[in-house]
Amino acid sequence: MIRMVIMIYKIYRSVVYINKGEYDEAIKNYNKAIEIKLHLTETYSYSYIDEAYNNKRGV
């Protein structure tokens, strides 16, 4: 249960970093959430991580 809470926290934190334009921090938090390897990570929309990578590259 604790791992799931940490993973969700990292995902939401990534969204905040994306909105602030801090794409490196967003990517770092998403990578940590993915490391936890919970089923919820796989079912959560990956559109935010795509947005972070695209914005960092200027796409």
N, CA, C and O atoms as a MOPAC input file, in Angstrom:
PM7 MOZYME 1SCF
protein

 N      0.82100 1    -1.20000 1     0.00000 1
 C      0.00000 1     0.00000 1     0.00000 1
 C      0.86300 1     1.26000 1     0.00000 1
 O      0.58400 1     2.20400 1    -0.73900 1
 N      1.88800 1     1.27700 1     0.81200 1
 C      2.77500 1     2.44800 1     0.89800 1
 C      3.43400 1     2.71500 1    -0.44800 1
 O      3.56500 1     3.87100 1    -0.85200 1
 N      3.85000 1     1.66300 1    -1.14700 1
 C      4.49500 1     1.83700 1    -2.44600 1
 C      3.53800 1     2.47900 1    -3.45200 1
 O      3.94400 1     3.29600 1    -4.27900 1
 N      2.26700 1     2.09800 1    -3.36900 1
 C      1.29100 1     2.67000 1    -4.28100 1
 C      1.11600 1     4.16800 1    -3.97800 1
 O      1.01900 1     4.97400 1    -4.90300 1
 N      1.07600 1     4.53400 1    -2.72700 1
 C      0.92900 1     5.93700 1    -2.34900 1
 C      2.12800 1     6.74900 1    -2.84700 1
 O      1.96500 1     7.84700 1    -3.37800 1
 N      3.32300 1     6.20400 1    -2.67300 1
 C      4.53100 1     6.89200 1    -3.14700 1
 C      4.49500 1     7.05000 1    -4.65900 1
 O      4.83800 1     8.10600 1    -5.19000 1
 N      4.07700 1     5.99300 1    -5.34800 1
 C      4.01300 1     6.04400 1    -6.79800 1
 C      3.02100 1     7.10700 1    -7.27400 1
 O      3.32000 1     7.86300 1    -8.19800 1
 N      1.85900 1     7.16600 1    -6.65400 1
 C      0.85400 1     8.16300 1    -7.02600 1
 C      1.37600 1     9.57100 1    -6.73900 1
 O      1.17000 1    10.49000 1    -7.53100 1
 N      2.04600 1     9.73000 1    -5.61000 1
 C      2.64200 1    11.02300 1    -5.26300 1
 C      3.63200 1    11.46400 1    -6.34300 1
 O      3.63400 1    12.62400 1    -6.75300 1
 N      4.47000 1    10.53500 1    -6.79900 1
 C      5.46000 1    10.86200 1    -7.82600 1
 C      4.78700 1    11.24500 1    -9.13800 1
 O      5.26300 1    12.13900 1    -9.83800 1
 N      3.69400 1    10.58600 1    -9.47700 1
 C      2.96900 1    10.90700 1   -10.71100 1
 C      2.38200 1    12.31100 1   -10.62900 1
 O      2.54800 1    13.11000 1   -11.55000 1
 N      1.70100 1    12.61100 1    -9.53600 1
 C      1.11200 1    13.94600 1    -9.39300 1
 C      2.18700 1    15.02500 1    -9.32400 1
 O      2.01000 1    16.12600 1    -9.84600 1
 N      3.28700 1    14.70400 1    -8.68200 1
 C      4.40000 1    15.65000 1    -8.60800 1
 C      4.94500 1    15.93500 1   -10.01200 1
 O      5.32700 1    17.06400 1   -10.31800 1
 N      4.97700 1    14.91400 1   -10.85100 1
 C      5.41800 1    15.09200 1   -12.23600 1
 C      4.52000 1    16.06600 1   -12.98100 1
 O      5.00100 1    16.91000 1   -13.73600 1
 N      3.22500 1    15.94700 1   -12.76800 1
 C      2.27100 1    16.84100 1   -13.43000 1
 C      2.53000 1    18.28700 1   -12.99900 1
 O      2.47700 1    19.20000 1   -13.82400 1
 N      2.80700 1    18.49300 1   -11.72400 1
 C      3.10900 1    19.84000 1   -11.23000 1
 C      4.36900 1    20.37800 1   -11.90000 1
 O      4.40900 1    21.53500 1   -12.31900 1
 N      5.39300 1    19.54000 1   -12.00000 1
 C      6.63700 1    19.98400 1   -12.65200 1
 C      6.41800 1    20.30800 1   -14.12200 1
 O      6.99700 1    21.26500 1   -14.63800 1
 N      5.59300 1    19.52500 1   -14.80000 1
 C      5.29400 1    19.81200 1   -16.20800 1
 C      4.62700 1    21.17400 1   -16.32400 1
 O      4.98800 1    21.97800 1   -17.18300 1
 N      3.65400 1    21.43100 1   -15.45800 1
 C      2.95100 1    22.71400 1   -15.49700 1
 C      3.87300 1    23.88500 1   -15.17700 1
 O      3.62100 1    25.00600 1   -15.62000 1
 N      4.93000 1    23.64300 1   -14.42000 1
 C      5.89800 1    24.68800 1   -14.10100 1
 C      6.99000 1    24.80300 1   -15.16100 1
 O      7.81300 1    25.71700 1   -15.10700 1
 N      7.00100 1    23.88200 1   -16.12500 1
 C      8.01500 1    23.90400 1   -17.16800 1
 C      9.32300 1    23.25100 1   -16.75700 1
 O     10.33700 1    23.41700 1   -17.43500 1
 N      9.31200 1    22.50900 1   -15.65000 1
 C     10.51600 1    21.83200 1   -15.15100 1
 C     10.48400 1    20.37000 1   -15.61300 1
 O     10.17800 1    19.45800 1   -14.84500 1
 N     10.81100 1    20.18400 1   -16.89200 1
 C     10.63200 1    18.88600 1   -17.52400 1
 C     11.61600 1    17.83400 1   -17.01800 1
 O     11.25900 1    16.65900 1   -16.93500 1
 N     12.83200 1    18.22200 1   -16.68300 1
 C     13.78400 1    17.25200 1   -16.14600 1
 C     13.28400 1    16.66000 1   -14.83300 1
 O     13.39400 1    15.45500 1   -14.60600 1
 N     12.73900 1    17.50800 1   -13.97400 1
 C     12.20200 1    17.02900 1   -12.70000 1
 C     10.97300 1    16.15300 1   -12.92600 1
 O     10.78100 1    15.15800 1   -12.22700 1
 N     10.14100 1    16.52300 1   -13.90100 1
 C      8.96000 1    15.71900 1   -14.21900 1
 C      9.37700 1    14.32800 1   -14.67400 1
 O      8.81400 1    13.32500 1   -14.23300 1
 N     10.35200 1    14.27700 1   -15.54500 1
 C     10.83000 1    12.99000 1   -16.05800 1
 C     11.44000 1    12.16400 1   -14.93200 1
 O     11.21900 1    10.95600 1   -14.86000 1
 N     12.20000 1    12.80000 1   -14.05900 1
 C     12.81700 1    12.09200 1   -12.93500 1
 C     11.74900 1    11.46100 1   -12.02500 1
 O     11.89600 1    10.31900 1   -11.58900 1
 N     10.69100 1    12.20200 1   -11.74600 1
 C      9.63100 1    11.67700 1   -10.88800 1
 C      8.85000 1    10.56200 1   -11.56400 1
 O      8.50500 1     9.57100 1   -10.92000 1
 N      8.56900 1    10.71100 1   -12.85000 1
 C      7.88300 1     9.63900 1   -13.57500 1
 C      8.73900 1     8.37300 1   -13.61800 1
 O      8.22400 1     7.26800 1   -13.44600 1
 N     10.03400 1     8.53200 1   -13.84500 1
 C     10.91400 1     7.36200 1   -13.86500 1
 C     10.89700 1     6.64700 1   -12.52300 1
 O     10.92500 1     5.41700 1   -12.48000 1
 N     10.85000 1     7.39500 1   -11.43000 1
 C     10.78900 1     6.78000 1   -10.09900 1
 C      9.47000 1     6.03300 1    -9.91600 1
 O      9.44600 1     4.93500 1    -9.36000 1
 N      8.37800 1     6.62800 1   -10.38300 1
 C      7.07400 1     5.95700 1   -10.28700 1
 C      7.08000 1     4.65500 1   -11.08200 1
 O      6.52900 1     3.64700 1   -10.64100 1
 N      7.70000 1     4.68600 1   -12.24300 1
 C      7.75600 1     3.47800 1   -13.07500 1
 C      8.62300 1     2.41200 1   -12.41300 1
 O      8.32300 1     1.22300 1   -12.51400 1
 N      9.69700 1     2.82500 1   -11.73400 1
 C     10.55600 1     1.87300 1   -11.02600 1
 C      9.77500 1     1.06500 1   -10.00700 1
 O     10.07100 1    -0.11100 1    -9.79500 1
 N      8.80500 1     1.66100 1    -9.38900 1
 C      8.02500 1     0.96500 1    -8.36100 1
 C      7.28700 1    -0.23400 1    -8.95000 1
 O      7.00000 1    -1.20300 1    -8.24700 1
 N      6.98500 1    -0.16000 1   -10.23900 1
 C      6.43000 1    -1.28900 1   -10.99700 1
 C      5.11300 1    -1.82800 1   -10.43100 1
 O      4.94600 1    -3.03200 1   -10.23600 1
 N      4.21600 1    -0.93200 1   -10.18200 1
 C      2.88600 1    -1.36200 1    -9.75600 1
 C      1.95700 1    -1.37600 1   -10.95500 1
 O      2.18300 1    -0.67000 1   -11.93700 1
 N      0.94400 1    -2.15800 1   -10.87100 1
 C     -0.02200 1    -2.26000 1   -11.95600 1
 C     -0.63900 1    -0.90500 1   -12.28800 1
 O     -0.93700 1    -0.63400 1   -13.45100 1
 N     -0.83200 1    -0.06500 1   -11.29900 1
 C     -1.45400 1     1.22800 1   -11.53200 1
 C     -0.62400 1     2.08500 1   -12.47200 1
 O     -1.18200 1     2.85800 1   -13.25100 1
 N      0.68600 1     1.96700 1   -12.41700 1
 C      1.54200 1     2.73700 1   -13.30800 1
 C      1.23000 1     2.40100 1   -14.75900 1
 O      1.19600 1     3.28300 1   -15.61800 1
 N      1.00400 1     1.12500 1   -15.02300 1
 C      0.73600 1     0.69300 1   -16.39200 1
 C     -0.62500 1     1.16500 1   -16.87400 1
 O     -0.80900 1     1.39100 1   -18.07000 1
 N     -1.58100 1     1.31800 1   -15.96900 1
 C     -2.91800 1     1.71500 1   -16.39100 1
 C     -3.09100 1     3.22100 1   -16.39700 1
 O     -4.05200 1     3.72600 1   -16.97700 1
 N     -2.17900 1     3.95100 1   -15.76200 1
 C     -2.26200 1     5.41000 1   -15.73000 1
 C     -1.87900 1     5.97500 1   -17.09900 1
 O     -1.01100 1     5.42300 1   -17.77500 1
 N     -2.50100 1     7.03400 1   -17.49600 1
 C     -2.21000 1     7.63400 1   -18.79300 1
 C     -0.77400 1     8.12500 1   -18.86100 1
 O     -0.30900 1     8.83600 1   -17.97100 1
 N     -0.07400 1     7.73900 1   -19.92500 1
 C      1.30300 1     8.17800 1   -20.11400 1
 C      1.38500 1     9.48900 1   -20.89800 1
 O      2.46900 1     9.90400 1   -21.30700 1
 N      0.25500 1    10.13100 1   -21.10400 1
 C      0.27300 1    11.36800 1   -21.89400 1
 C      1.09700 1    12.45800 1   -21.21700 1
 O      1.68800 1    13.29300 1   -21.90200 1
 N      1.14700 1    12.46700 1   -19.89000 1
 C      1.92400 1    13.49100 1   -19.20000 1
 C      3.41900 1    13.31400 1   -19.42300 1
 O      4.13400 1    14.29500 1   -19.62400 1
 N      3.89400 1    12.08700 1   -19.39100 1
 C      5.32900 1    11.86800 1   -19.61300 1
 C      5.67000 1    12.19500 1   -21.06400 1
 O      6.73900 1    12.73900 1   -21.34200 1
 N      4.77800 1    11.87100 1   -21.98100 1
 C      4.99100 1    12.25300 1   -23.37900 1
 C      5.06800 1    13.76500 1   -23.51200 1
 O      5.90300 1    14.29000 1   -24.24900 1
 N      4.19300 1    14.46100 1   -22.79500 1
 C      4.19600 1    15.92200 1   -22.84800 1
 C      5.51200 1    16.48300 1   -22.31700 1
 O      6.05500 1    17.43100 1   -22.88400 1
 N      6.02300 1    15.90900 1   -21.24300 1
 C      7.28700 1    16.37900 1   -20.67000 1
 C      8.42900 1    16.20500 1   -21.66500 1
 O      9.21100 1    17.12900 1   -21.88600 1
 N      8.52300 1    15.01500 1   -22.26600 1
 C      9.58900 1    14.77300 1   -23.24100 1
 C      9.44500 1    15.69400 1   -24.45800 1
 O     10.43000 1    16.25700 1   -24.93600 1
 N      8.21000 1    15.84300 1   -24.95400 1
 C      8.00000 1    16.68100 1   -26.13300 1
 C      8.32100 1    18.13900 1   -25.85100 1
 O      8.95300 1    18.80500 1   -26.67000 1
 N      7.89100 1    18.63800 1   -24.70100 1
 C      8.17100 1    20.02800 1   -24.35700 1
 C      9.66400 1    20.25600 1   -24.14900 1
 O     10.18500 1    21.30800 1   -24.51900 1
 N     10.35000 1    19.29400 1   -23.56700 1
 C     11.78900 1    19.42800 1   -23.36300 1
 C     12.50300 1    19.51300 1   -24.70500 1
 O     13.45700 1    20.27600 1   -24.85600 1
 N     12.04700 1    18.73400 1   -25.67600 1
 C     12.65900 1    18.73400 1   -27.00700 1
 C     12.17300 1    19.89300 1   -27.86200 1
 O     12.72800 1    20.14500 1   -28.93200 1
 N     11.14500 1    20.60400 1   -27.40600 1
 C     10.60900 1    21.71300 1   -28.17700 1
 C      9.71000 1    21.28400 1   -29.29300 1
 O      9.55200 1    22.00300 1   -30.27900 1
 N      9.11000 1    20.11300 1   -29.15500 1
 C      8.21800 1    19.59000 1   -30.20600 1
 C      6.85600 1    20.21000 1   -30.06500 1
 O      5.95600 1    19.90700 1   -30.84900 1

